[in-house]
Amino acid sequence: MAIVTDHFEEYRRLLFGTAYRMLGSVADAEDIVQDAWLAWHRTDRAAVDNPKAYLVRTVTNLSLNRLKSAQVVREAYVGPWLPEPLLTSPDIAEEAELADTVSMAVLVVLETLTPTERAVFVLREVFGYSHAEIAEVVGKSEAAVRQSAHRAREHVQARRPRFTTEVAEQREIAEKFRAACAGGDLGEVLSLLAPDVVSWSDGGGVVTAARRPLHGPDHVARWFLGVLAKPEVRGVEMHPAEINGEPGLLLVYGGVNAGALTFESAGGRITALRLAINPEKLRGLQP
């Protein structure tokens, strides 16, 4: 039994990271890791030459199966669907490549890939697996994997944020937005938003959220301040936090983490906001 636990614990973070990037869901990723542990527990471990490869293959295949069923659920989802936010350690934002692959912006782009392309991208671009290793994991030829990797890389590069912002500047922008919202200062909020700003809010039909993306500074600013002024949410506080590897704001209500707000910015102004407040998708924000 000790052998099972030792090998599995050694790779647990890798397995969770693989599943989370593929599924965009903390809850689903945790379920996948648990299922992988059960599969590992049932297998003849003496016959496994490479435990790491076996476990990654198991998690990848389980995630691929989950993705197929998740697509049906997301087609019927109320309002914009955002990946589940995840609190990350403050130092991850300093590791630019690692932070980027778990950022909300990139996870949203990964949603537009086919399940196989998503698996190939995560294993190749995030964890550095060779095409041959990935072919063994996903059960396809090496040539097919190379094609999938090329398509996925081009797709992600074409749609990921075009500008990168220094971590210190991101934190400053997040703090300015927090202060402006707390003070109900419409003019200050407007000054922080780029002319082409877009805002997505994911309430899943459970809590108040915009059912469609909001475009333009005026719409975005007035919607945010209008929601915060409502009596039922007037006690919401925003706290700086590292969310999905980047500076963001954690929404706290009655001492409970109730949502997450992440940003994209360029030239000192916010170009995109993503607000995740569906209470069924906040598992990754809990201590």
Disulfide bonds with the S-S distance in Angstrom:
none
